[in-house]
Each structure stands twice: as C-alpha cells, then as structure tokens.
Amino acid sequence: MERQAKKIRLTLSKQAERYARQDAPRDTRLMAAKGALPLPAIELATVLFASR
C-alpha cells in the first residue's frame, strides 16, 4: 500500500516567518536549531518544524 503525503498549513507570526523562510540566512537557521531565537517556545517549535 502506498502512503500519500499530507499537507499541513502553518500560521506564523511575522517575526517567526522571517526565520522559517527557506531563504533565511544560514546563521539564522543554525540559531533556530540551537533554540537561540527570541521567540516563544511554541513559535520556536513551529519554526523548527517548518524549516526542516
């Protein structure tokens, strides 16, 4: 049986969106991976999920 991918729609704040963008600077993405962004925990988790 073949599994089909499911789409997930995320809503981010403007601040979190700039970190989750695919064209975000590498240093910013590394900061997100370390949990070092100035975001609430729920938004940080969403940024980590979105930028995988």
N, C-alpha and C positions, 0 to 999 in steps of 0.2 A: 504494500500500500504506500503510495507516495504522499508525503506531507506537503501541504501548501503553506507558504509563508503568510503570516497575518500582518496587517498594517496596524501600527499604533500611532495615534495622534497625540502629540505632547503640546502643552501650552506652557511657554516660558515667559518669565518677566523680561523686560528689555535688557536688564543687567545680565541675566543668565544667558539670554540668547546670544550675546556677543561672545561668550565663552564657548558655547556649544556649536558655533558655526564651523563648517568644515574648513574654512579658510582662516580660522583663528591661528595666531602665531604659535609656533611650536612651544615656546616658553610658557604660554598661557595654558596650553593643553597639558603640559607637564605639571603645572601648578594645580590644575584640576585633578590630575591623577594622584597627587600628594594630599589633596583635600585642603589646599592652602589658598583657596579663593575666598574673597569676602562675601560669601553667600550663606543664607540659612541652610541648614542641613538638608531639608527636603529638596531645595533647588540644586544644591551641590550633587546630590544623588541623581537627580534628573539630568544634569549636565554630563555626569559620568556615563550615564546610560545612553544619552543621545550622541555622545562623541566617540563611541566605541568603534 
